[in-house]
């Protein structure tokens, strides 16, 4: 029998989506965003993968108000905002 203390440490982050990205997730609440859990050591690339978003889908990812790179670490309690690329002319 395993207990929670035996499992890898996890973190929780809040993700808010902008543009048309929220339409992809039925349960998405635009006011609260989504609460997601990851293994400690997860990166922005892992978040994009979990949400099935390409770099083109998610033009800018902001981690607590700062533009984040794909390799940046996520951390417990982080507020992440994902902005869709805007096209047109």
ROVEX-879595 format. One record per atom (N, C-alpha, C): residue in three letters; chain; atom name; x, y, z. Coordinates in steps of 0.1 Angstrom, whole numbers. Atoms other than C-alpha are relative to their C-alpha. Layout:
N
<lodo><code>ALA</code><unit>A</unit><site>CA</site><px>X</px><py>Y</py><pz>Z</pz></lodo>
...
END
This chain:
89
<lodo><code>UNK</code><unit>A</unit><site>N</site><px>8</px><py>-12</py><pz>0</pz></lodo>
<lodo><code>UNK</code><unit>A</unit><site>CA</site><px>0</px><py>0</py><pz>0</pz></lodo>
<lodo><code>UNK</code><unit>A</unit><site>C</site><px>9</px><py>12</py><pz>0</pz></lodo>
<lodo><code>UNK</code><unit>A</unit><site>N</site><px>-9</px><py>-12</py><pz>1</pz></lodo>
<lodo><code>UNK</code><unit>A</unit><site>CA</site><px>15</px><py>34</py><pz>-10</pz></lodo>
<lodo><code>UNK</code><unit>A</unit><site>C</site><px>-8</px><py>12</py><pz>5</pz></lodo>
<lodo><code>UNK</code><unit>A</unit><site>N</site><px>7</px><py>-12</py><pz>-5</pz></lodo>
<lodo><code>UNK</code><unit>A</unit><site>CA</site><px>7</px><py>67</py><pz>6</pz></lodo>
<lodo><code>UNK</code><unit>A</unit><site>C</site><px>5</px><py>12</py><pz>-9</pz></lodo>
<lodo><code>UNK</code><unit>A</unit><site>N</site><px>-3</px><py>-12</py><pz>8</pz></lodo>
<lodo><code>UNK</code><unit>A</unit><site>CA</site><px>8</px><py>102</py><pz>-9</pz></lodo>
<lodo><code>UNK</code><unit>A</unit><site>C</site><px>14</px><py>4</py><pz>2</pz></lodo>
<lodo><code>UNK</code><unit>A</unit><site>N</site><px>-14</px><py>-4</py><pz>-3</pz></lodo>
<lodo><code>UNK</code><unit>A</unit><site>CA</site><px>42</px><py>108</py><pz>8</pz></lodo>
<lodo><code>UNK</code><unit>A</unit><site>C</site><px>10</px><py>-8</py><pz>-8</pz></lodo>
<lodo><code>UNK</code><unit>A</unit><site>N</site><px>-9</px><py>8</py><pz>8</pz></lodo>
<lodo><code>UNK</code><unit>A</unit><site>CA</site><px>57</px><py>81</py><pz>-14</pz></lodo>
<lodo><code>UNK</code><unit>A</unit><site>C</site><px>0</px><py>5</py><pz>-14</pz></lodo>
<lodo><code>UNK</code><unit>A</unit><site>N</site><px>0</px><py>-5</py><pz>14</pz></lodo>
<lodo><code>UNK</code><unit>A</unit><site>CA</site><px>47</px><py>98</py><pz>-46</pz></lodo>
<lodo><code>UNK</code><unit>A</unit><site>C</site><px>9</px><py>12</py><pz>-2</pz></lodo>
<lodo><code>UNK</code><unit>A</unit><site>N</site><px>-8</px><py>-12</py><pz>3</pz></lodo>
<lodo><code>UNK</code><unit>A</unit><site>CA</site><px>67</px><py>125</py><pz>-64</pz></lodo>
<lodo><code>UNK</code><unit>A</unit><site>C</site><px>-7</px><py>13</py><pz>4</pz></lodo>
<lodo><code>UNK</code><unit>A</unit><site>N</site><px>6</px><py>-12</py><pz>-4</pz></lodo>
<lodo><code>UNK</code><unit>A</unit><site>CA</site><px>61</px><py>160</py><pz>-51</pz></lodo>
<lodo><code>UNK</code><unit>A</unit><site>C</site><px>-7</px><py>7</py><pz>-12</pz></lodo>
<lodo><code>UNK</code><unit>A</unit><site>N</site><px>7</px><py>-7</py><pz>10</pz></lodo>
<lodo><code>UNK</code><unit>A</unit><site>CA</site><px>36</px><py>180</py><pz>-71</pz></lodo>
<lodo><code>UNK</code><unit>A</unit><site>C</site><px>-2</px><py>15</py><pz>3</pz></lodo>
<lodo><code>UNK</code><unit>A</unit><site>N</site><px>3</px><py>-14</py><pz>-1</pz></lodo>
<lodo><code>UNK</code><unit>A</unit><site>CA</site><px>28</px><py>216</py><pz>-78</pz></lodo>
<lodo><code>UNK</code><unit>A</unit><site>C</site><px>-14</px><py>3</py><pz>-6</pz></lodo>
<lodo><code>UNK</code><unit>A</unit><site>N</site><px>12</px><py>-4</py><pz>6</pz></lodo>
<lodo><code>UNK</code><unit>A</unit><site>CA</site><px>-4</px><py>234</py><pz>-86</pz></lodo>
<lodo><code>UNK</code><unit>A</unit><site>C</site><px>1</px><py>14</py><pz>-6</pz></lodo>
<lodo><code>UNK</code><unit>A</unit><site>N</site><px>-1</px><py>-13</py><pz>6</pz></lodo>
<lodo><code>UNK</code><unit>A</unit><site>CA</site><px>-7</px><py>263</py><pz>-110</pz></lodo>
<lodo><code>UNK</code><unit>A</unit><site>C</site><px>-14</px><py>4</py><pz>-5</pz></lodo>
<lodo><code>UNK</code><unit>A</unit><site>N</site><px>12</px><py>-5</py><pz>6</pz></lodo>
<lodo><code>UNK</code><unit>A</unit><site>CA</site><px>-36</px><py>285</py><pz>-123</pz></lodo>
<lodo><code>UNK</code><unit>A</unit><site>C</site><px>3</px><py>5</py><pz>-13</pz></lodo>
<lodo><code>UNK</code><unit>A</unit><site>N</site><px>-2</px><py>-4</py><pz>14</pz></lodo>
<lodo><code>UNK</code><unit>A</unit><site>CA</site><px>-39</px><py>289</py><pz>-160</pz></lodo>
<lodo><code>UNK</code><unit>A</unit><site>C</site><px>-12</px><py>8</py><pz>-5</pz></lodo>
<lodo><code>UNK</code><unit>A</unit><site>N</site><px>11</px><py>-8</py><pz>7</pz></lodo>
<lodo><code>UNK</code><unit>A</unit><site>CA</site><px>-59</px><py>316</py><pz>-178</pz></lodo>
<lodo><code>UNK</code><unit>A</unit><site>C</site><px>4</px><py>1</py><pz>-14</pz></lodo>
<lodo><code>UNK</code><unit>A</unit><site>N</site><px>-2</px><py>0</py><pz>14</pz></lodo>
<lodo><code>UNK</code><unit>A</unit><site>CA</site><px>-64</px><py>315</py><pz>-215</pz></lodo>
<lodo><code>UNK</code><unit>A</unit><site>C</site><px>-7</px><py>12</py><pz>-6</pz></lodo>
<lodo><code>UNK</code><unit>A</unit><site>N</site><px>5</px><py>-12</py><pz>7</pz></lodo>
<lodo><code>UNK</code><unit>A</unit><site>CA</site><px>-70</px><py>344</py><pz>-239</pz></lodo>
<lodo><code>UNK</code><unit>A</unit><site>C</site><px>-2</px><py>-3</py><pz>-15</pz></lodo>
<lodo><code>UNK</code><unit>A</unit><site>N</site><px>3</px><py>2</py><pz>14</pz></lodo>
<lodo><code>UNK</code><unit>A</unit><site>CA</site><px>-82</px><py>348</py><pz>-275</pz></lodo>
<lodo><code>UNK</code><unit>A</unit><site>C</site><px>-11</px><py>-10</py><pz>-1</pz></lodo>
<lodo><code>UNK</code><unit>A</unit><site>N</site><px>9</px><py>11</py><pz>2</pz></lodo>
<lodo><code>UNK</code><unit>A</unit><site>CA</site><px>-101</px><py>318</py><pz>-288</pz></lodo>
<lodo><code>UNK</code><unit>A</unit><site>C</site><px>4</px><py>-13</py><pz>8</pz></lodo>
<lodo><code>UNK</code><unit>A</unit><site>N</site><px>-5</px><py>12</py><pz>-7</pz></lodo>
<lodo><code>UNK</code><unit>A</unit><site>CA</site><px>-81</px><py>294</py><pz>-267</pz></lodo>
<lodo><code>UNK</code><unit>A</unit><site>C</site><px>-10</px><py>-6</py><pz>10</pz></lodo>
<lodo><code>UNK</code><unit>A</unit><site>N</site><px>9</px><py>6</py><pz>-10</pz></lodo>
<lodo><code>UNK</code><unit>A</unit><site>CA</site><px>-108</px><py>290</py><pz>-239</pz></lodo>
<lodo><code>UNK</code><unit>A</unit><site>C</site><px>-11</px><py>-9</py><pz>-7</pz></lodo>
<lodo><code>UNK</code><unit>A</unit><site>N</site><px>10</px><py>8</py><pz>7</pz></lodo>
<lodo><code>UNK</code><unit>A</unit><site>CA</site><px>-132</px><py>275</py><pz>-265</pz></lodo>
<lodo><code>UNK</code><unit>A</unit><site>C</site><px>4</px><py>-14</py><pz>-1</pz></lodo>
<lodo><code>UNK</code><unit>A</unit><site>N</site><px>-5</px><py>14</py><pz>1</pz></lodo>
<lodo><code>UNK</code><unit>A</unit><site>CA</site><px>-110</px><py>244</py><pz>-266</pz></lodo>
<lodo><code>UNK</code><unit>A</unit><site>C</site><px>-3</px><py>-9</py><pz>12</pz></lodo>
<lodo><code>UNK</code><unit>A</unit><site>N</site><px>1</px><py>7</py><pz>-13</pz></lodo>
<lodo><code>UNK</code><unit>A</unit><site>CA</site><px>-118</px><py>235</py><pz>-230</pz></lodo>
<lodo><code>UNK</code><unit>A</unit><site>C</site><px>-14</px><py>2</py><pz>6</pz></lodo>
<lodo><code>UNK</code><unit>A</unit><site>N</site><px>14</px><py>-1</py><pz>-4</pz></lodo>
<lodo><code>UNK</code><unit>A</unit><site>CA</site><px>-155</px><py>228</py><pz>-221</pz></lodo>
<lodo><code>UNK</code><unit>A</unit><site>C</site><px>-1</px><py>5</py><pz>14</pz></lodo>
<lodo><code>UNK</code><unit>A</unit><site>N</site><px>2</px><py>-3</py><pz>-14</pz></lodo>
<lodo><code>UNK</code><unit>A</unit><site>CA</site><px>-150</px><py>232</py><pz>-184</pz></lodo>
<lodo><code>UNK</code><unit>A</unit><site>C</site><px>7</px><py>13</py><pz>4</pz></lodo>
<lodo><code>UNK</code><unit>A</unit><site>N</site><px>-8</px><py>-12</py><pz>-3</pz></lodo>
<lodo><code>UNK</code><unit>A</unit><site>CA</site><px>-129</px><py>264</py><pz>-187</pz></lodo>
<lodo><code>UNK</code><unit>A</unit><site>C</site><px>-9</px><py>11</py><pz>6</pz></lodo>
<lodo><code>UNK</code><unit>A</unit><site>N</site><px>7</px><py>-11</py><pz>-7</pz></lodo>
<lodo><code>UNK</code><unit>A</unit><site>CA</site><px>-141</px><py>292</py><pz>-163</pz></lodo>
<lodo><code>UNK</code><unit>A</unit><site>C</site><px>9</px><py>13</py><pz>-3</pz></lodo>
<lodo><code>UNK</code><unit>A</unit><site>N</site><px>-8</px><py>-12</py><pz>3</pz></lodo>
<lodo><code>UNK</code><unit>A</unit><site>CA</site><px>-129</px><py>326</py><pz>-177</pz></lodo>
<lodo><code>UNK</code><unit>A</unit><site>C</site><px>4</px><py>8</py><pz>12</pz></lodo>
<lodo><code>UNK</code><unit>A</unit><site>N</site><px>-3</px><py>-8</py><pz>-12</pz></lodo>
<lodo><code>UNK</code><unit>A</unit><site>CA</site><px>-130</px><py>342</py><pz>-142</pz></lodo>
<lodo><code>UNK</code><unit>A</unit><site>C</site><px>10</px><py>-7</py><pz>9</pz></lodo>
<lodo><code>UNK</code><unit>A</unit><site>N</site><px>-9</px><py>8</py><pz>-9</pz></lodo>
<lodo><code>UNK</code><unit>A</unit><site>CA</site><px>-112</px><py>314</py><pz>-123</pz></lodo>
<lodo><code>UNK</code><unit>A</unit><site>C</site><px>12</px><py>-6</py><pz>-8</pz></lodo>
<lodo><code>UNK</code><unit>A</unit><site>N</site><px>-10</px><py>7</py><pz>7</pz></lodo>
<lodo><code>UNK</code><unit>A</unit><site>CA</site><px>-91</px><py>299</py><pz>-151</pz></lodo>
<lodo><code>UNK</code><unit>A</unit><site>C</site><px>-1</px><py>-15</py><pz>3</pz></lodo>
<lodo><code>UNK</code><unit>A</unit><site>N</site><px>0</px><py>15</py><pz>-3</pz></lodo>
<lodo><code>UNK</code><unit>A</unit><site>CA</site><px>-80</px><py>262</py><pz>-147</pz></lodo>
<lodo><code>UNK</code><unit>A</unit><site>C</site><px>11</px><py>-2</py><pz>10</pz></lodo>
<lodo><code>UNK</code><unit>A</unit><site>N</site><px>-10</px><py>4</py><pz>-10</pz></lodo>
<lodo><code>UNK</code><unit>A</unit><site>CA</site><px>-62</px><py>247</py><pz>-117</pz></lodo>
<lodo><code>UNK</code><unit>A</unit><site>C</site><px>6</px><py>-13</py><pz>-6</pz></lodo>
<lodo><code>UNK</code><unit>A</unit><site>N</site><px>-6</px><py>12</py><pz>5</pz></lodo>
<lodo><code>UNK</code><unit>A</unit><site>CA</site><px>-37</px><py>221</py><pz>-130</pz></lodo>
<lodo><code>UNK</code><unit>A</unit><site>C</site><px>11</px><py>-4</py><pz>9</pz></lodo>
<lodo><code>UNK</code><unit>A</unit><site>N</site><px>-11</px><py>6</py><pz>-9</pz></lodo>
<lodo><code>UNK</code><unit>A</unit><site>CA</site><px>-13</px><py>198</py><pz>-111</pz></lodo>
<lodo><code>UNK</code><unit>A</unit><site>C</site><px>10</px><py>-6</py><pz>-9</pz></lodo>
<lodo><code>UNK</code><unit>A</unit><site>N</site><px>-11</px><py>5</py><pz>7</pz></lodo>
<lodo><code>UNK</code><unit>A</unit><site>CA</site><px>21</px><py>189</py><pz>-124</pz></lodo>
<lodo><code>UNK</code><unit>A</unit><site>C</site><px>10</px><py>-6</py><pz>10</pz></lodo>
<lodo><code>UNK</code><unit>A</unit><site>N</site><px>-11</px><py>4</py><pz>-9</pz></lodo>
<lodo><code>UNK</code><unit>A</unit><site>CA</site><px>51</px><py>170</py><pz>-110</pz></lodo>
<lodo><code>UNK</code><unit>A</unit><site>C</site><px>10</px><py>11</py><pz>1</pz></lodo>
<lodo><code>UNK</code><unit>A</unit><site>N</site><px>-10</px><py>-10</py><pz>-2</pz></lodo>
<lodo><code>UNK</code><unit>A</unit><site>CA</site><px>77</px><py>192</py><pz>-95</pz></lodo>
<lodo><code>UNK</code><unit>A</unit><site>C</site><px>11</px><py>-1</py><pz>-10</pz></lodo>
<lodo><code>UNK</code><unit>A</unit><site>N</site><px>-10</px><py>0</py><pz>11</pz></lodo>
<lodo><code>UNK</code><unit>A</unit><site>CA</site><px>103</px><py>202</py><pz>-122</pz></lodo>
<lodo><code>UNK</code><unit>A</unit><site>C</site><px>-6</px><py>1</py><pz>-13</pz></lodo>
<lodo><code>UNK</code><unit>A</unit><site>N</site><px>6</px><py>-2</py><pz>13</pz></lodo>
<lodo><code>UNK</code><unit>A</unit><site>CA</site><px>77</px><py>206</py><pz>-149</pz></lodo>
<lodo><code>UNK</code><unit>A</unit><site>C</site><px>3</px><py>14</py><pz>-6</pz></lodo>
<lodo><code>UNK</code><unit>A</unit><site>N</site><px>-4</px><py>-12</py><pz>7</pz></lodo>
<lodo><code>UNK</code><unit>A</unit><site>CA</site><px>84</px><py>233</py><pz>-175</pz></lodo>
<lodo><code>UNK</code><unit>A</unit><site>C</site><px>-12</px><py>5</py><pz>-8</pz></lodo>
<lodo><code>UNK</code><unit>A</unit><site>N</site><px>11</px><py>-6</py><pz>8</pz></lodo>
<lodo><code>UNK</code><unit>A</unit><site>CA</site><px>63</px><py>256</py><pz>-197</pz></lodo>
<lodo><code>UNK</code><unit>A</unit><site>C</site><px>-3</px><py>-9</py><pz>-12</pz></lodo>
<lodo><code>UNK</code><unit>A</unit><site>N</site><px>2</px><py>10</py><pz>11</pz></lodo>
<lodo><code>UNK</code><unit>A</unit><site>CA</site><px>68</px><py>230</py><pz>-225</pz></lodo>
<lodo><code>UNK</code><unit>A</unit><site>C</site><px>-9</px><py>-11</py><pz>4</pz></lodo>
<lodo><code>UNK</code><unit>A</unit><site>N</site><px>9</px><py>11</py><pz>-5</pz></lodo>
<lodo><code>UNK</code><unit>A</unit><site>CA</site><px>51</px><py>204</py><pz>-203</pz></lodo>
<lodo><code>UNK</code><unit>A</unit><site>C</site><px>-15</px><py>6</py><pz>1</pz></lodo>
<lodo><code>UNK</code><unit>A</unit><site>N</site><px>14</px><py>-6</py><pz>-1</pz></lodo>
<lodo><code>UNK</code><unit>A</unit><site>CA</site><px>21</px><py>228</py><pz>-198</pz></lodo>
<lodo><code>UNK</code><unit>A</unit><site>C</site><px>-6</px><py>1</py><pz>-14</pz></lodo>
<lodo><code>UNK</code><unit>A</unit><site>N</site><px>5</px><py>-1</py><pz>14</pz></lodo>
<lodo><code>UNK</code><unit>A</unit><site>CA</site><px>18</px><py>234</py><pz>-236</pz></lodo>
<lodo><code>UNK</code><unit>A</unit><site>C</site><px>-4</px><py>-14</py><pz>-5</pz></lodo>
<lodo><code>UNK</code><unit>A</unit><site>N</site><px>3</px><py>14</py><pz>4</pz></lodo>
<lodo><code>UNK</code><unit>A</unit><site>CA</site><px>19</px><py>196</py><pz>-241</pz></lodo>
<lodo><code>UNK</code><unit>A</unit><site>C</site><px>-12</px><py>-5</py><pz>6</pz></lodo>
<lodo><code>UNK</code><unit>A</unit><site>N</site><px>12</px><py>5</py><pz>-7</pz></lodo>
<lodo><code>UNK</code><unit>A</unit><site>CA</site><px>-7</px><py>189</py><pz>-215</pz></lodo>
<lodo><code>UNK</code><unit>A</unit><site>C</site><px>-13</px><py>6</py><pz>-6</pz></lodo>
<lodo><code>UNK</code><unit>A</unit><site>N</site><px>11</px><py>-7</py><pz>6</pz></lodo>
<lodo><code>UNK</code><unit>A</unit><site>CA</site><px>-30</px><py>215</py><pz>-231</pz></lodo>
<lodo><code>UNK</code><unit>A</unit><site>C</site><px>-1</px><py>-2</py><pz>-15</pz></lodo>
<lodo><code>UNK</code><unit>A</unit><site>N</site><px>-1</px><py>2</py><pz>14</pz></lodo>
<lodo><code>UNK</code><unit>A</unit><site>CA</site><px>-21</px><py>203</py><pz>-266</pz></lodo>
<lodo><code>UNK</code><unit>A</unit><site>C</site><px>0</px><py>13</py><pz>-8</pz></lodo>
<lodo><code>UNK</code><unit>A</unit><site>N</site><px>-2</px><py>-12</py><pz>7</pz></lodo>
<lodo><code>UNK</code><unit>A</unit><site>CA</site><px>-10</px><py>237</py><pz>-277</pz></lodo>
<lodo><code>UNK</code><unit>A</unit><site>C</site><px>14</px><py>1</py><pz>-6</pz></lodo>
<lodo><code>UNK</code><unit>A</unit><site>N</site><px>-12</px><py>-2</py><pz>7</pz></lodo>
<lodo><code>UNK</code><unit>A</unit><site>CA</site><px>16</px><py>244</py><pz>-303</pz></lodo>
<lodo><code>UNK</code><unit>A</unit><site>C</site><px>5</px><py>14</py><pz>4</pz></lodo>
<lodo><code>UNK</code><unit>A</unit><site>N</site><px>-5</px><py>-14</py><pz>-2</pz></lodo>
<lodo><code>UNK</code><unit>A</unit><site>CA</site><px>39</px><py>275</py><pz>-301</pz></lodo>
<lodo><code>UNK</code><unit>A</unit><site>C</site><px>-8</px><py>10</py><pz>-8</pz></lodo>
<lodo><code>UNK</code><unit>A</unit><site>N</site><px>8</px><py>-9</py><pz>8</pz></lodo>
<lodo><code>UNK</code><unit>A</unit><site>CA</site><px>17</px><py>290</py><pz>-328</pz></lodo>
<lodo><code>UNK</code><unit>A</unit><site>C</site><px>-13</px><py>3</py><pz>7</pz></lodo>
<lodo><code>UNK</code><unit>A</unit><site>N</site><px>12</px><py>-2</py><pz>-8</pz></lodo>
<lodo><code>UNK</code><unit>A</unit><site>CA</site><px>-14</px><py>284</py><pz>-307</pz></lodo>
<lodo><code>UNK</code><unit>A</unit><site>C</site><px>1</px><py>10</py><pz>11</pz></lodo>
<lodo><code>UNK</code><unit>A</unit><site>N</site><px>-3</px><py>-8</py><pz>-12</pz></lodo>
<lodo><code>UNK</code><unit>A</unit><site>CA</site><px>1</px><py>300</py><pz>-277</pz></lodo>
<lodo><code>UNK</code><unit>A</unit><site>C</site><px>11</px><py>9</py><pz>-2</pz></lodo>
<lodo><code>UNK</code><unit>A</unit><site>N</site><px>-10</px><py>-9</py><pz>4</pz></lodo>
<lodo><code>UNK</code><unit>A</unit><site>CA</site><px>20</px><py>329</py><pz>-289</pz></lodo>
<lodo><code>UNK</code><unit>A</unit><site>C</site><px>9</px><py>5</py><pz>12</pz></lodo>
<lodo><code>UNK</code><unit>A</unit><site>N</site><px>-8</px><py>-5</py><pz>-11</pz></lodo>
<lodo><code>UNK</code><unit>A</unit><site>CA</site><px>30</px><py>343</py><pz>-255</pz></lodo>
<lodo><code>UNK</code><unit>A</unit><site>C</site><px>-5</px><py>-7</py><pz>13</pz></lodo>
<lodo><code>UNK</code><unit>A</unit><site>N</site><px>4</px><py>6</py><pz>-13</pz></lodo>
<lodo><code>UNK</code><unit>A</unit><site>CA</site><px>30</px><py>325</py><pz>-221</pz></lodo>
<lodo><code>UNK</code><unit>A</unit><site>C</site><px>7</px><py>9</py><pz>10</pz></lodo>
<lodo><code>UNK</code><unit>A</unit><site>N</site><px>-5</px><py>-9</py><pz>-11</pz></lodo>
<lodo><code>UNK</code><unit>A</unit><site>CA</site><px>34</px><py>348</py><pz>-191</pz></lodo>
<lodo><code>UNK</code><unit>A</unit><site>C</site><px>-1</px><py>-8</py><pz>13</pz></lodo>
<lodo><code>UNK</code><unit>A</unit><site>N</site><px>-1</px><py>7</py><pz>-12</pz></lodo>
<lodo><code>UNK</code><unit>A</unit><site>CA</site><px>44</px><py>333</py><pz>-158</pz></lodo>
<lodo><code>UNK</code><unit>A</unit><site>C</site><px>2</px><py>11</py><pz>11</pz></lodo>
<lodo><code>UNK</code><unit>A</unit><site>N</site><px>1</px><py>-10</py><pz>-10</pz></lodo>
<lodo><code>UNK</code><unit>A</unit><site>CA</site><px>34</px><py>356</py><pz>-129</pz></lodo>
<lodo><code>UNK</code><unit>A</unit><site>C</site><px>4</px><py>14</py><pz>-6</pz></lodo>
<lodo><code>UNK</code><unit>A</unit><site>N</site><px>-1</px><py>-13</py><pz>6</pz></lodo>
<lodo><code>UNK</code><unit>A</unit><site>CA</site><px>34</px><py>386</py><pz>-153</pz></lodo>
<lodo><code>UNK</code><unit>A</unit><site>C</site><px>13</px><py>2</py><pz>-8</pz></lodo>
<lodo><code>UNK</code><unit>A</unit><site>N</site><px>-12</px><py>-1</py><pz>8</pz></lodo>
<lodo><code>UNK</code><unit>A</unit><site>CA</site><px>67</px><py>379</py><pz>-170</pz></lodo>
<lodo><code>UNK</code><unit>A</unit><site>C</site><px>-1</px><py>-10</py><pz>-12</pz></lodo>
<lodo><code>UNK</code><unit>A</unit><site>N</site><px>0</px><py>8</py><pz>12</pz></lodo>
<lodo><code>UNK</code><unit>A</unit><site>CA</site><px>71</px><py>365</py><pz>-205</pz></lodo>
<lodo><code>UNK</code><unit>A</unit><site>C</site><px>9</px><py>-12</py><pz>3</pz></lodo>
<lodo><code>UNK</code><unit>A</unit><site>N</site><px>-7</px><py>13</py><pz>-3</pz></lodo>
<lodo><code>UNK</code><unit>A</unit><site>CA</site><px>82</px><py>328</py><pz>-201</pz></lodo>
<lodo><code>UNK</code><unit>A</unit><site>C</site><px>5</px><py>-7</py><pz>-12</pz></lodo>
<lodo><code>UNK</code><unit>A</unit><site>N</site><px>-6</px><py>8</py><pz>11</pz></lodo>
<lodo><code>UNK</code><unit>A</unit><site>CA</site><px>104</px><py>307</py><pz>-223</pz></lodo>
<lodo><code>UNK</code><unit>A</unit><site>C</site><px>-5</px><py>-14</py><pz>2</pz></lodo>
<lodo><code>UNK</code><unit>A</unit><site>N</site><px>4</px><py>14</py><pz>-1</pz></lodo>
<lodo><code>UNK</code><unit>A</unit><site>CA</site><px>96</px><py>271</py><pz>-231</pz></lodo>
<lodo><code>UNK</code><unit>A</unit><site>C</site><px>6</px><py>-8</py><pz>11</pz></lodo>
<lodo><code>UNK</code><unit>A</unit><site>N</site><px>-7</px><py>8</py><pz>-10</pz></lodo>
<lodo><code>UNK</code><unit>A</unit><site>CA</site><px>122</px><py>258</py><pz>-208</pz></lodo>
<lodo><code>UNK</code><unit>A</unit><site>C</site><px>-1</px><py>5</py><pz>15</pz></lodo>
<lodo><code>UNK</code><unit>A</unit><site>N</site><px>2</px><py>-5</py><pz>-13</pz></lodo>
<lodo><code>UNK</code><unit>A</unit><site>CA</site><px>112</px><py>279</py><pz>-178</pz></lodo>
<lodo><code>UNK</code><unit>A</unit><site>C</site><px>-7</px><py>-10</py><pz>9</pz></lodo>
<lodo><code>UNK</code><unit>A</unit><site>N</site><px>6</px><py>8</py><pz>-9</pz></lodo>
<lodo><code>UNK</code><unit>A</unit><site>CA</site><px>103</px><py>260</py><pz>-147</pz></lodo>
<lodo><code>UNK</code><unit>A</unit><site>C</site><px>-14</px><py>6</py><pz>5</pz></lodo>
<lodo><code>UNK</code><unit>A</unit><site>N</site><px>13</px><py>-4</py><pz>-7</pz></lodo>
<lodo><code>UNK</code><unit>A</unit><site>CA</site><px>67</px><py>261</py><pz>-133</pz></lodo>
<lodo><code>UNK</code><unit>A</unit><site>C</site><px>2</px><py>-3</py><pz>15</pz></lodo>
<lodo><code>UNK</code><unit>A</unit><site>N</site><px>-2</px><py>2</py><pz>-14</pz></lodo>
<lodo><code>UNK</code><unit>A</unit><site>CA</site><px>64</px><py>264</py><pz>-96</pz></lodo>
<lodo><code>UNK</code><unit>A</unit><site>C</site><px>-14</px><py>1</py><pz>7</pz></lodo>
<lodo><code>UNK</code><unit>A</unit><site>N</site><px>13</px><py>1</py><pz>-7</pz></lodo>
<lodo><code>UNK</code><unit>A</unit><site>CA</site><px>37</px><py>259</py><pz>-70</pz></lodo>
<lodo><code>UNK</code><unit>A</unit><site>C</site><px>-6</px><py>14</py><pz>2</pz></lodo>
<lodo><code>UNK</code><unit>A</unit><site>N</site><px>7</px><py>-13</py><pz>-2</pz></lodo>
<lodo><code>UNK</code><unit>A</unit><site>CA</site><px>11</px><py>287</py><pz>-69</pz></lodo>
<lodo><code>UNK</code><unit>A</unit><site>C</site><px>2</px><py>10</py><pz>-12</pz></lodo>
<lodo><code>UNK</code><unit>A</unit><site>N</site><px>-2</px><py>-9</py><pz>12</pz></lodo>
<lodo><code>UNK</code><unit>A</unit><site>CA</site><px>22</px><py>302</py><pz>-103</pz></lodo>
<lodo><code>UNK</code><unit>A</unit><site>C</site><px>-13</px><py>3</py><pz>-6</pz></lodo>
<lodo><code>UNK</code><unit>A</unit><site>N</site><px>11</px><py>-5</py><pz>8</pz></lodo>
<lodo><code>UNK</code><unit>A</unit><site>CA</site><px>-3</px><py>323</py><pz>-122</pz></lodo>
<lodo><code>UNK</code><unit>A</unit><site>C</site><px>5</px><py>0</py><pz>-15</pz></lodo>
<lodo><code>UNK</code><unit>A</unit><site>N</site><px>-5</px><py>0</py><pz>14</pz></lodo>
<lodo><code>UNK</code><unit>A</unit><site>CA</site><px>1</px><py>315</py><pz>-159</pz></lodo>
<lodo><code>UNK</code><unit>A</unit><site>C</site><px>-11</px><py>5</py><pz>-9</pz></lodo>
<lodo><code>UNK</code><unit>A</unit><site>N</site><px>9</px><py>-5</py><pz>9</pz></lodo>
<lodo><code>UNK</code><unit>A</unit><site>CA</site><px>-15</px><py>334</py><pz>-187</pz></lodo>
<lodo><code>UNK</code><unit>A</unit><site>C</site><px>5</px><py>-4</py><pz>-14</pz></lodo>
<lodo><code>UNK</code><unit>A</unit><site>N</site><px>-4</px><py>4</py><pz>14</pz></lodo>
<lodo><code>UNK</code><unit>A</unit><site>CA</site><px>-15</px><py>321</py><pz>-223</pz></lodo>
<lodo><code>UNK</code><unit>A</unit><site>C</site><px>-8</px><py>8</py><pz>-10</pz></lodo>
<lodo><code>UNK</code><unit>A</unit><site>N</site><px>6</px><py>-9</py><pz>10</pz></lodo>
<lodo><code>UNK</code><unit>A</unit><site>CA</site><px>-22</px><py>346</py><pz>-251</pz></lodo>
<lodo><code>UNK</code><unit>A</unit><site>C</site><px>2</px><py>-6</py><pz>-14</pz></lodo>
<lodo><code>UNK</code><unit>A</unit><site>N</site><px>0</px><py>5</py><pz>13</pz></lodo>
<lodo><code>UNK</code><unit>A</unit><site>CA</site><px>-31</px><py>334</py><pz>-285</pz></lodo>
<lodo><code>UNK</code><unit>A</unit><site>C</site><px>6</px><py>11</py><pz>-10</pz></lodo>
<lodo><code>UNK</code><unit>A</unit><site>N</site><px>-6</px><py>-9</py><pz>10</pz></lodo>
<lodo><code>UNK</code><unit>A</unit><site>CA</site><px>-12</px><py>349</py><pz>-315</pz></lodo>
<lodo><code>UNK</code><unit>A</unit><site>C</site><px>-12</px><py>7</py><pz>-7</pz></lodo>
<lodo><code>UNK</code><unit>A</unit><site>N</site><px>9</px><py>-8</py><pz>7</pz></lodo>
<lodo><code>UNK</code><unit>A</unit><site>CA</site><px>-31</px><py>376</py><pz>-333</pz></lodo>
<lodo><code>UNK</code><unit>A</unit><site>C</site><px>5</px><py>1</py><pz>-15</pz></lodo>
<lodo><code>UNK</code><unit>A</unit><site>N</site><px>-3</px><py>-1</py><pz>14</pz></lodo>
<lodo><code>UNK</code><unit>A</unit><site>CA</site><px>-32</px><py>375</py><pz>-371</pz></lodo>
<lodo><code>UNK</code><unit>A</unit><site>C</site><px>-9</px><py>10</py><pz>-7</pz></lodo>
<lodo><code>UNK</code><unit>A</unit><site>N</site><px>8</px><py>-9</py><pz>8</pz></lodo>
<lodo><code>UNK</code><unit>A</unit><site>CA</site><px>-46</px><py>399</py><pz>-397</pz></lodo>
<lodo><code>UNK</code><unit>A</unit><site>C</site><px>7</px><py>11</py><pz>-5</pz></lodo>
<lodo><code>UNK</code><unit>A</unit><site>N</site><px>-7</px><py>-12</py><pz>5</pz></lodo>
<lodo><code>UNK</code><unit>A</unit><site>CA</site><px>-39</px><py>431</py><pz>-412</pz></lodo>
<lodo><code>UNK</code><unit>A</unit><site>C</site><px>-9</px><py>11</py><pz>-4</pz></lodo>
END
